[in-house]
Amino acid sequence: MTINCKGQLIDLSTPKVMGILNITPNSFFDGGKYKNEKELLERVEKMISEGATFIDVGAYSSKPNAEFVSEEEEISRIIPVVNLLQKHFSGIILSIDTFRAGVAKICIENGAAIINDISAGKLDDKMLETIAKYNVPYIMMHMKGTPQTMQTLTQYEDIIKEMLLYFSERIAAARTLGINDLIVDTGFGFAKTLEQNYSVMQKLELFQILELPLLVGISRKSMIYKTLNSNAEMALNGTTVLNTIALTKGAKILRVHDVKEAVECVTLFNKLN
C-alpha cells in the first residue's frame, strides 16, 4: 500500500503522521498562531523533527460555520507558505487542504505533492480532472454541504452504509479519470453529530472494505472535548486515546496538531503488531 509523492514512494503499510499547519486566522485550535515566517518555519521544523511524514497546509478554515474566503484570498495566503517551506526544507512532502481546483493547481505547480479535499470533489467539479492531470495523491473526505451548512445536514438512516456508498461513488468517479493514489478520510466532525462521530469511530474498520488507505483526523476536535467537558487546549490526551483506537481499526495516516504524541502512538502500535 504505497502512494507516489513526486516520485517518492511512501509505504503506508506502516502508519504515518501528517502534521497540521493552519495558516488561517480563524482555525478552531491554532488559528492566527503564526505571525511571521520565523514562527512558521519553527513550527514546521518541530513537526518534521518529531517524525511527521507529511505537512498539511490549509488557508481556508473548514470548521463549522466558518466564514467564506475567496479563492484569490486563499491563494494569496497559501502560495507564499508553500514556496517558503520548499525553500527551507529539502524533500518536504506538502499536502494542500483545499476544495478548490484552482488552488490545487497552483499549489501543485509550486511543488505541493498531495491534495486534501474535504468535499471529495463535490464542491468544485474541476477538482478530479485537475488531480488526474497532475497525477498526485488525493485525499477524499466525507462531508455533506459546505462548512457553512454541514452541521444542518446530519440526517442519516444508516450513516456507515451511506458513507460507504458516498465513497464508492467518488472512488468510481476518480478511477474513471485514471486517478490512482486515493486516500479516504471519514470526516469526523463534518456533517455529523457528536454521537454519529462515535458511531463512525466504533465501526471504522468497516471502511477497509474500500481497499484504500484510511486517514483519520480527530485532533483536538469537539467530539473529544465536549465529551470530556473540556476544551481544545485540554484535548491532547483524548486525541491520543482515539488515535490509538483508530490505528487498531486500520488507520494508515493520523492527521494531527501534536506530532510527537501521534508518532509515539504509531511506534507503540507497531511494537504490538
N, C-alpha and C positions, 0 to 999 in steps of 0.2 A: 504494500500500500504506500505508493510514493506520489509526490507532486513535483512538477518541474518548475522551479523558480529561477527564471533567467538562465537556464542551463544547469542549475544546481539541483540535483535530485534530493529531495527531503523525504526520508523514510519515516512514515507515520505509524509503522508497526509498534514503535516506541512512542508514547505520547509526548507532545511538545507543548511549550508555553508561548503564548502570544501576549506581549506587553502592550498595554493601552496607553496611547498618547493623545489625549484630548486637547485640541488647540482652540476649542470653543470657549467663549466667556461664560457659558451657562450650563456646562455639563453637570449632572446631578451630584457628582463626587469631587472632581478635580477641575471644574470649570474656572478659567481665569487664573490658574495657579502659576503659569509660566509667563513672566513679564518680559523676558528678553532671551536672546539667543543663548547666553551662558546657562540660564536655568533649563532651557530645553535640552541642551547638549548634556548637561549634568544628569538630567532625568533619564535620557536615553542611554548614556554610558552606564548608569547604575543598572538599568534593566538588562542590558547586554551582559554586563559582568556577572549578574546574578543568574544568567542562563536562559534568557529569552531567545528563542529561535526567530521569532517574527516580532516586528513592531507595527502596531495597527494605528494609523494616524487618522483622526476624524476632525472635520472642521464644521460639522453640522450636528448639533445635539439632537439625538433621537429620543430623548426622554419624553414621557407622556406630556402632551400639551406644549411641546417645545415650539418656540416662535419660528416662523418661516424665515429662511435665509435664502437670498437669491443665488443662482448659480455663479454669477460673477463674484459675489462676496465669498462664496465657498472656495472658488479657485484662487482668489487673492489671498485668502488665509493659508491655503494648503501648499501651493507650489513653492513659496519661499522655504517652507519647512522641509519639503521633500528634497529640494536642492541642498539645503544646509546639511541634512543628515547624510546624504550621499557623499558630500564633500568630506565630512569628518569621520565617517565610519565605513571603511572599505568592506565590501561584501554584505552590507546590511540588507536584510530582506524586508522590504516595506510592503505592508498591506494598507490599502486605502479604503476607509469606511465611508462609502458614498452610494447613493441610489441613482446618481445621475451619470448617464453615458458620457456627457461632455467632460465632466470632472474626471471620470475614469480614464478617458482617452488621453487627456493632457498629462495626467499623473504617470500613466504607463510610458508615455513618450519621454517623460523626465526621469524614468528609471524605476518606478514602482513595479513590484513583482506580483502582487495579488490584489484582487478587488473583493471587498467585503460588502455585500449589498443586503441591507435589511429587508428589501422587498422582493428579492429573487427575480428582479427584472419586471415586476408588475407596476412600478411607478415610473418607468421610462422604457418605452417599447423598443428603444435603440440599444439598450444595455447588452442584451445577449449577443447581438450581432457585433457589438464592439469587442466583447470578450472573445468571440470567435475569431475576429480579425487579428487581434494581438496575441491570441493563444496563451493566456495567462490563467493560473488557477482562480477559481471563482467560488466564493462562499455565498451560498444562498440561504437566507433566513426565512423562517415562517413569521408572517405578520398579516394582519388584515387592516385595510385602510391606510392611514398615514400616521405619523407621530402625533398629529393634532387630533385625530379621530379614533385611534386604535382602541382606547380604553372604553369606548362605547360599543365596541364590536366583539363582545366576549360570549356570544351565544353559540353554543355547540350542542349537538345531540350526542356526539361521541368524539371528544377532542382528539384522541390519538388517531382514530380512523380518518377524521377529516384532515389532520395534519399529514398523514401518510399519503392521502390522495392528492393533497396540495403539492407535496414534494415529488410524487410520481409524475404529475403533470409538468412541473417546472424542469425536472430532470429530462423528461422526454423532449421538451422544447429546446433545451440546451444540447442534447445529444444530436438532434436533427441538424443543428448548425455545426456540428463537429467539435463541440467543446468537450475536452477530455478530463481535465482535472477539476472535479467538483467536490465541494465540502458542504455538509449540511449543518445548519445551526437551528435548533428548535425554537429559538427566540423567547427565552424566559423574560417575562415582563412585557411582552409585546402582544396586545390584544388577548390578554389572559388575566384572569383574576388571581389573587393570591392562592386560592385553593386549586385552581387549574394549573398553576405553575408547579405545585407539588404533585399533582396527578401526573404531569408530564415527567417530572423527575423520577417518580415511582416506577414508571414504565419506560424509562429512557432506553433500556436495552432493546425494545421493540424496533427502534429506528435502525438497528443494524440490518434489518431486512432490506434496506435500500442499498446495501453493499457499498457505502461511501464513508469516508472519514467523517466523524461527528465532532463538531466544535461546540463547546459549552461555555456560555458567558453569563455567569451569575454573580460576578464580583461585586460585592457590597450593595447588591440590589435590595429593593424594598421587600421582596419576598423573604429576605433574611431578617432585616432589622425590624420590620413590622411584626413578624412572628416573635421576635425577642424583645419587643417593646424598647427598642434602642434607636440608633441612627446609623447613617452610612459610615461615619467615622469609627464607630464601635463594631463594625460588621466583619472584621477580618477573620475572627475565629469561626464564625458561622460560614463564611465563604470557604474556608479551608475544609470544614466538615463536608459541605455539599460538593466541593471539587473532588474530594476523595471518593464520595459515593458515585459521582459521575464517572470517574476513572473505572470503578468496578463494573459499571454498566456500559462501558465501551467508548467513552470519550477519548478522542485522539488529540485534540487541541483544547487547552484551557486558556480562555481569554481573560486576562486579569490586570488589576491595578498593582497587585503586590506579587512581583515575580519570584522573589526568594522563597516565599512560603509555598507557592504553587509548584516550583521546581522540587522542593522538599517532598510535597505530596507525590509527585511523579517518581522520585527516587525511591521512596518507601514502597510505593505500589509496585515498582519494577522488582524490588527486592523480594516482595512476597510472591511474585509471579515468575 
